[in-house]
Amino acid sequence: MKISRYLLLLVCILSINSLHGQIVIDWTEVPQDIGIQFVHNGISDVVVDLGATGGPQIWSFSNQPMGSQNTHALIVPRTSTPFGDSFPDANLVLQLTEDGDTAYAYGQIAPSFGSNLGMGSVSPLVAFFRFEPTDSYPLPMAYGGSRSYHYGYTLTLSSVMDLRTDNYGFETVDAYGAVVVPYDTFECLRMCSFDTTVSTLLFSGIPISVDTTTHIIYDFLAEDYALIVHVLSNPGETNPNFTAASFLERLNDYSTGINESSAVTLVTYACQPNPFTNLTQIRYSILDTGCLIDDPTISIYDVSGRLVRSFNQVSSIQNQESILVWDGRDNAGHPAAGGVYFVVLNIGHVRFSIKVLLIR
């Protein structure tokens, strides 16, 4: 099922600093609204122009013919999916459909990492797997960053037969610039992966056959839209600037989630003072949208993604400023360590975040 590549959508949604500027990943800018939809269009056996490393650059993927393969990705609540109970830590779930197949990809987003946890399909066959080890991306990430990775999973084919798949590789953020596709033009960051897939067929736990395939993969990623272009080389390709690609995929359509909170607009949101040593005021006001919105909540996380302090059931009057005071302590009343913290305001499915520096 080709939709397994869409696990990238779970973690690779990036922030743009300026036109043709270098890209920095910030976990707070990952769109997680229930109902957001991505549609990607793909074509096999196509000629591409990948250009060089570095930046800023301009890549055009508009001249290739649009293919007939379309994949729809929809952000859904974890609890509404058939495999949600198996991934209690997942906070970003995609429902993926392609050529009549339906699957669910489960991921976790935190300040210091993004992880692909696993996947399950429900049609035409029921299959479920968990990444062991987990495929994790370090955050924040910027041009010039790199990682070595290994993730894998096992599918049970019968009572005595299993198929183990392991992916090994090296990935680098090697270029940045503007990407042109028929849908629009986007500021992107390019990720280059040298990937090796090892498939092992096991009979009663004993390997009976091993198949190894290598590819070079390019993924162009943009703020709020995630995967804009995906390019897969032919098997065994060794030239990073190849022109004959096995598969090209482009963003074809995008729509935001539809919910009562999607119209939330903040008039102010700030922490003052920032940096602070003893106390900081968390100040926000919500524009009166004329519709009912959920009560806001505020959560404070450290850079590892650990919840430090929470303010639940925060009452708020629209068009008037609300003020909370954080005294630099955690939920147990203990002083938090000095460092950077993320102050996250949640209103329904809408999330706003600012960074604050606590000095000890």
C-alpha positions as CSV (number, residue, x, y, z in Angstrom):
1,M,0.0,0.0,0.0
2,K,1.6,3.2,-1.2
3,I,-0.1,5.3,1.6
4,S,2.6,4.2,4.1
5,R,4.8,7.0,2.8
6,Y,2.2,9.5,4.3
7,L,3.5,8.9,7.7
8,L,5.7,11.9,6.8
9,L,2.6,14.1,7.1
10,L,2.5,13.4,10.8
11,V,5.7,15.2,11.7
12,C,7.1,17.1,8.8
13,I,5.1,20.3,8.8
14,L,7.4,23.2,8.9
15,S,7.6,26.9,9.7
16,I,8.9,29.6,7.2
17,N,10.9,32.5,8.6
18,S,10.8,34.7,5.4
19,L,10.6,34.5,1.6
20,H,13.2,32.1,0.4
21,G,14.4,31.9,4.0
22,Q,15.7,28.9,5.8
23,I,13.1,26.8,7.5
24,V,12.8,25.8,11.1
25,I,10.5,23.1,12.5
26,D,8.5,24.2,15.5
27,W,6.2,21.6,17.0
28,T,3.6,24.3,17.9
29,E,3.1,25.1,14.2
30,V,2.0,21.5,13.3
31,P,-1.6,21.8,12.2
32,Q,-3.7,19.3,14.2
33,D,-7.3,20.5,13.5
34,I,-9.7,17.7,13.2
35,G,-11.0,17.8,9.6
36,I,-8.0,19.1,7.8
37,Q,-7.7,17.3,4.4
38,F,-4.8,16.8,2.1
39,V,-5.1,15.4,-1.4
40,H,-2.0,14.3,-3.3
41,N,-1.7,13.2,-6.9
42,G,1.0,10.8,-8.1
43,I,2.5,9.6,-11.3
44,S,5.1,6.8,-12.0
45,D,8.1,6.8,-14.3
46,V,8.6,10.5,-14.7
47,V,11.5,12.9,-15.4
48,V,12.4,15.4,-12.7
49,D,14.9,18.2,-12.2
50,L,16.1,18.2,-8.6
51,G,18.7,20.9,-8.8
52,A,21.5,21.4,-6.3
53,T,21.9,21.5,-2.6
54,G,21.8,24.7,-0.6
55,G,19.6,27.7,-1.2
56,P,17.6,29.6,-1.8
57,Q,16.4,27.7,-4.9
58,I,13.4,27.4,-7.1
59,W,12.1,24.0,-8.1
60,S,9.3,23.5,-10.6
61,F,7.2,20.3,-10.7
62,S,4.4,21.7,-12.8
63,N,5.4,20.4,-16.3
64,Q,4.9,16.7,-15.5
65,P,1.5,15.3,-16.4
66,M,-0.9,14.8,-13.6
67,G,-1.2,11.1,-12.8
68,S,-4.3,9.1,-12.0
69,Q,-3.2,8.1,-8.5
70,N,-4.8,10.2,-5.8
71,T,-4.4,9.8,-2.0
72,H,-6.7,11.6,0.5
73,A,-5.4,12.3,4.0
74,L,-7.8,13.5,6.7
75,I,-6.9,14.4,10.3
76,V,-9.3,12.5,12.6
77,P,-9.7,12.0,16.4
78,R,-7.7,9.0,17.7
79,T,-10.6,7.7,19.6
80,S,-12.7,7.4,16.4
81,T,-10.3,5.0,14.7
82,P,-10.2,1.2,14.9
83,F,-6.6,1.0,16.2
84,G,-6.7,4.1,18.5
85,D,-6.5,2.1,21.7
86,S,-3.2,0.6,20.6
87,F,-1.6,4.1,20.4
88,P,-2.6,6.0,23.6
89,D,0.2,8.5,23.0
90,A,-0.8,9.4,19.5
91,N,-2.0,13.1,19.2
92,L,-2.0,13.3,15.4
93,V,-3.9,10.7,13.4
94,L,-4.4,10.5,9.7
95,Q,-7.1,8.6,7.9
96,L,-5.7,7.7,4.5
97,T,-7.6,6.4,1.4
98,E,-6.1,5.4,-1.9
99,D,-7.6,3.3,-4.7
100,G,-10.3,1.9,-2.3
101,D,-7.8,1.2,0.5
102,T,-8.3,2.8,3.9
103,A,-5.6,3.0,6.6
104,Y,-4.8,5.0,9.7
105,A,-1.4,6.4,10.6
106,Y,-0.6,7.3,14.2
107,G,1.9,9.9,15.3
108,Q,3.0,11.9,18.3
109,I,4.1,15.5,18.3
110,A,6.1,17.1,21.2
111,P,8.5,20.1,21.6
112,S,11.6,18.0,21.1
113,F,10.5,15.3,18.6
114,G,7.9,14.0,16.2
115,S,7.3,10.3,16.0
116,N,5.6,7.9,13.6
117,L,4.2,5.2,15.9
118,G,2.5,2.8,13.6
119,M,-0.3,2.1,11.2
120,G,-3.3,0.0,10.6
121,S,-5.4,-0.8,7.5
122,V,-9.0,-1.9,7.4
123,S,-9.6,-2.5,3.7
124,P,-9.3,-4.5,1.6
125,L,-7.4,-6.5,4.3
126,V,-7.1,-5.8,8.1
127,A,-3.5,-5.4,9.0
128,F,-1.9,-3.7,12.0
129,F,1.7,-2.9,12.9
130,R,3.7,-0.8,15.4
131,F,7.1,0.7,14.6
132,E,9.7,-1.1,16.8
133,P,11.9,0.8,17.1
134,T,9.9,4.0,16.6
135,D,10.6,6.3,13.7
136,S,11.4,9.7,15.5
137,Y,12.4,13.0,14.0
138,P,14.3,15.5,16.3
139,L,12.8,18.9,16.7
140,P,13.5,21.7,16.2
141,M,15.1,21.1,12.8
142,A,16.6,23.4,10.3
143,Y,18.6,23.5,7.1
144,G,21.8,21.6,7.6
145,G,20.4,19.2,10.1
146,S,20.7,15.4,9.7
147,R,19.9,12.1,11.3
148,S,20.5,8.4,11.0
149,Y,17.4,6.3,11.4
150,H,16.2,2.7,11.8
151,Y,12.6,1.7,12.2
152,G,10.8,-1.5,11.5
153,Y,7.7,-3.6,11.9
154,T,6.5,-7.2,11.7
155,L,3.4,-8.4,9.9
156,T,1.9,-11.8,10.7
157,L,1.0,-13.6,7.5
158,S,-0.1,-16.9,9.1
159,S,0.4,-18.8,12.3
160,V,3.9,-19.7,11.2
161,M,4.8,-17.0,8.7
162,D,5.9,-13.4,9.5
163,L,7.3,-10.7,7.3
164,R,9.8,-8.3,9.0
165,T,10.5,-5.0,7.3
166,D,13.4,-2.8,8.5
167,N,14.3,0.6,7.1
168,Y,17.8,2.0,7.6
169,G,19.1,5.3,6.3
170,F,20.7,8.7,6.5
171,E,18.6,11.8,6.1
172,T,19.8,15.4,5.7
173,V,18.0,18.7,5.3
174,D,20.1,19.7,2.3
175,A,18.3,22.6,0.5
176,Y,15.6,25.2,0.9
177,G,13.7,27.5,-1.4
178,A,10.4,27.8,-3.4
179,V,8.6,24.8,-4.9
180,V,6.1,25.3,-7.8
181,V,3.3,22.8,-8.3
182,P,0.1,23.2,-10.3
183,Y,-1.8,23.8,-7.0
184,D,0.4,26.7,-5.8
185,T,3.9,27.9,-5.0
186,F,5.3,27.2,-1.6
187,E,8.4,28.0,0.4
188,C,9.9,24.6,1.3
189,L,12.7,22.8,2.9
190,R,14.1,19.7,1.1
191,M,14.9,16.5,2.9
192,C,17.2,14.0,1.2
193,S,17.1,10.4,2.4
194,F,19.4,7.5,1.4
195,D,17.1,4.6,2.3
196,T,17.7,0.9,2.6
197,T,14.7,-1.5,3.0
198,V,15.4,-5.0,4.3
199,S,12.4,-7.4,4.0
200,T,12.9,-10.7,5.8
201,L,10.4,-13.6,5.5
202,L,10.4,-15.8,8.6
203,F,9.0,-19.3,9.0
204,S,8.5,-20.2,12.7
205,G,10.9,-17.4,13.6
206,I,13.6,-18.6,11.2
207,P,14.6,-16.4,8.2
208,I,14.0,-18.1,4.9
209,S,14.5,-15.2,2.5
210,V,15.9,-11.7,2.7
211,D,15.4,-8.9,0.1
212,T,17.3,-5.6,0.2
213,T,16.3,-2.5,-1.8
214,T,17.9,0.9,-1.8
215,H,16.3,4.3,-2.9
216,I,17.1,8.0,-2.8
217,I,14.1,10.0,-1.6
218,Y,13.4,13.7,-1.7
219,D,10.6,15.3,0.3
220,F,9.7,19.0,0.0
221,L,7.9,20.2,3.0
222,A,6.1,23.5,3.8
223,E,4.4,25.2,6.7
224,D,0.8,24.1,7.3
225,Y,0.7,22.0,4.2
226,A,3.3,19.3,5.1
227,L,4.3,17.2,2.1
228,I,4.2,19.3,-1.1
229,V,6.4,17.1,-3.3
230,H,7.7,13.5,-2.8
231,V,10.2,12.1,-5.3
232,L,11.3,8.4,-5.2
233,S,14.3,7.2,-7.2
234,N,14.5,3.9,-9.1
235,P,15.7,1.0,-7.0
236,G,19.5,1.0,-6.7
237,E,20.0,4.6,-7.8
238,T,23.3,6.1,-6.6
239,N,23.3,9.5,-8.2
240,P,21.7,12.1,-5.9
241,N,20.9,14.3,-8.9
242,F,19.0,11.6,-10.8
243,T,16.5,12.7,-13.4
244,A,14.5,9.4,-14.0
245,A,12.3,9.0,-11.0
246,S,10.2,5.9,-10.1
247,F,7.5,8.0,-8.5
248,L,6.5,11.7,-8.2
249,E,3.8,13.0,-6.0
250,R,2.4,16.5,-5.5
251,L,-0.1,18.3,-3.3
252,N,-3.3,18.7,-5.3
253,D,-5.8,20.1,-2.8
254,Y,-6.0,21.2,0.8
255,S,-8.9,22.3,3.0
256,T,-9.0,23.3,6.7
257,G,-11.0,21.5,9.4
258,I,-14.5,22.6,10.0
259,N,-15.4,23.0,13.6
260,E,-17.0,25.7,15.9
261,S,-13.6,26.7,17.2
262,S,-12.0,27.2,13.7
263,A,-13.0,30.9,13.7
264,V,-11.2,31.7,17.0
265,T,-9.2,34.9,16.7
266,L,-6.9,36.1,19.4
267,V,-6.7,39.9,20.0
268,T,-3.8,39.5,22.4
269,Y,-1.7,36.6,23.6
270,A,1.5,37.3,25.5
271,C,3.6,36.4,28.6
272,Q,4.9,39.5,30.5
273,P,7.6,39.7,31.6
274,N,9.5,37.4,29.3
275,P,12.2,36.3,30.3
276,F,11.1,36.1,34.0
277,T,12.5,34.9,37.3
278,N,9.5,34.7,39.7
279,L,6.2,35.5,38.1
280,T,4.9,36.0,34.5
281,Q,1.5,37.1,33.5
282,I,-0.2,35.0,30.7
283,R,-2.5,37.5,29.0
284,Y,-5.0,36.8,26.2
285,S,-8.2,38.1,24.8
286,I,-10.5,36.4,22.3
287,L,-12.4,38.3,19.5
288,D,-16.1,37.9,19.7
289,T,-16.9,35.6,16.8
290,G,-20.7,35.4,17.4
291,C,-20.5,31.7,17.9
292,L,-20.1,29.4,20.9
293,I,-16.5,28.4,21.6
294,D,-15.0,25.9,24.1
295,D,-13.6,27.2,27.4
296,P,-9.9,27.9,26.9
297,T,-7.3,25.9,28.8
298,I,-3.6,26.7,29.2
299,S,-0.8,24.0,29.4
300,I,2.9,24.7,30.0
301,Y,5.4,22.2,28.6
302,D,9.2,21.9,28.9
303,V,11.4,21.3,25.9
304,S,11.1,17.5,26.3
305,G,7.3,17.7,25.9
306,R,6.6,17.0,29.6
307,L,3.5,18.8,31.0
308,V,4.8,21.1,33.8
309,R,1.7,23.1,34.7
310,S,-1.9,23.2,33.6
311,F,-4.7,25.7,34.1
312,N,-8.0,23.9,33.3
313,Q,-11.4,25.4,32.9
314,V,-10.1,28.8,32.3
315,S,-13.1,31.2,32.1
316,S,-12.9,33.8,29.4
317,I,-15.1,36.7,28.3
318,Q,-14.8,37.5,24.6
319,N,-13.5,40.9,23.8
320,Q,-12.1,41.3,27.3
321,E,-8.5,40.4,28.4
322,S,-8.0,37.5,30.7
323,I,-4.9,37.3,32.9
324,L,-3.3,34.2,34.6
325,V,-0.2,34.2,36.7
326,W,2.4,31.5,36.5
327,D,4.8,31.5,39.4
328,G,7.3,29.2,37.8
329,R,6.1,26.1,39.7
330,D,4.8,22.8,38.4
331,N,1.5,21.1,39.2
332,A,3.0,19.7,42.4
333,G,4.1,23.1,43.6
334,H,7.8,22.5,43.1
335,P,9.9,25.2,41.4
336,A,10.5,24.4,37.8
337,A,14.1,24.4,36.5
338,G,15.4,27.4,34.5
339,G,15.0,27.1,30.7
340,V,12.6,27.5,27.8
341,Y,8.9,26.6,28.2
342,F,6.0,26.5,25.8
343,V,2.8,28.1,27.0
344,V,0.0,26.6,25.0
345,L,-3.5,28.0,24.8
346,N,-6.1,25.5,23.6
347,I,-9.5,26.5,22.5
348,G,-11.3,23.4,21.2
349,H,-9.1,22.1,18.3
350,V,-7.3,25.4,17.9
351,R,-3.9,25.8,19.5
352,F,-1.8,28.9,20.1
353,S,1.7,28.8,21.6
354,I,4.4,31.2,22.8
355,K,7.9,30.5,24.2
356,V,8.8,31.9,27.6
357,L,12.2,31.8,29.3
358,L,12.4,31.1,33.0
359,I,15.7,32.3,34.6
360,R,16.9,30.7,37.8
